[in-house]
């Protein structure tokens, strides 16, 4: 029993040390302008702000079990002519339709005003 407690304590200390080291590396890269982009991990469309919602699976006998309705997300690479660079956005299908309809620059400006787009991944 003592070995398990010691091991879990040691593992927690090791993980926290590793995360602290990585956090300082990222902060140093940001200070030295070596970090070109910030990885975005969440399942949220950067243009429309759509995200997963919670609902129910309903069986034939009307029993309900919880489930998630995920957004149809994919990553798409665009050339942004106003800035002269390639960017990668995490989009839903409706976000891609919006870009086709109003243009990339207007869609990015609109998403930034609404707060959906905090950072852009530059390639």
N, C-alpha and C positions, 0 to 999 in steps of 0.2 A: 504494500500500500504506500509506503514512504517513497518508493522509487517512482511510482506514477505521479504523486504530488510534486516531487522534485522535478521530474521530467516536464510536466505541464508548466511549472513555474519557469523552468529554463527555456522552454519553447516560447512562452509568452515574451520573455525578456529578449530572446533572439529575434523574434518577429518585429517587436517594437524597435529594436536597434536597426534592423534592416530597413524598415519603413522610414525611420528618422534619417538614415543615411541617404536614401533615395530622395526624400523631401529636400535635403540640403543640396543634393546634386541638381535637382530641377530649379531650385531657387538661384543657385549659382549660375546655371545656364541662362536663366532669364536676365540676371544682372549683366552678364557678359554679352547679351544679344546673340547667343548661340542657338537659342530655341526658336525654330522657325514657325512651329505650330503647336497647338494644344490639342491633345487627343480628346475627343468627345465620346463618352461611353454610353450615355443614356439613350433610351429608345423614344426619342422625341424628334419630330420633324423640325428642322431648323427654319423652314419657311412658313409653315402654317401653324406650328405649335401643337400639332396633334400628338396625343400620347395614348397609351393603353388605358382601357376602361375595364371595370369589373362588372360582370353580369352572372347569369346562371345558365347551366346546362339544364334543360327541362326534358325529362323523360316522358315516355308515353303515359305513365301512371302519374304524371305531374309532380314527380320528385325533383327538387331543385338542388344542384350542387354548384358551388362557386367556380368560376373560371375567369380568365382574362381574355379580352378581345384586343389582340395586338394590332398595331398599325402596320400597313404594308410599307415597310421602310427598306431603303436601299441606299448605297452610297453612289454618288454620281460626280464625275469630274467635268468641270466647265471651264472654258476660257473666258475670263472677265476682261473685255476689251478696254473698259474705262481705266482699269488699274494695270493692264498689260501683263496679267499673270494667270496661271492655272490655279483653280481652287477646287476643293473637294467638299461637297455638302452631303449631309444625311437627310434624305428627302422621303416623303410619302408620295404616292402616285398623284394625289391631288396637288401637292407642292410642285411636282414636275409640270402638271397641266397649267398651274398658275404662272410658272416661269415662261412656258410657251406662250401664254396669253398676254402678259404685260411686260415681259422682258426680264433679263437677269438683274440688271442694275436696279430697276424699280422694285422687284421682288425682294432683293437684299435690303434696300432702304426701308421698305415697308416692314419687313421682319425685324430689323434693328429698332425701328420706332416702337413696335409692339413689345419688344424685349425677348423675342424668340431666339434671336441670333446674337450671342455674346462674343464668340470668336469664330474665325474662319480658318480652316486648314489650308495652307498654301503649299502647293507642290512646285 
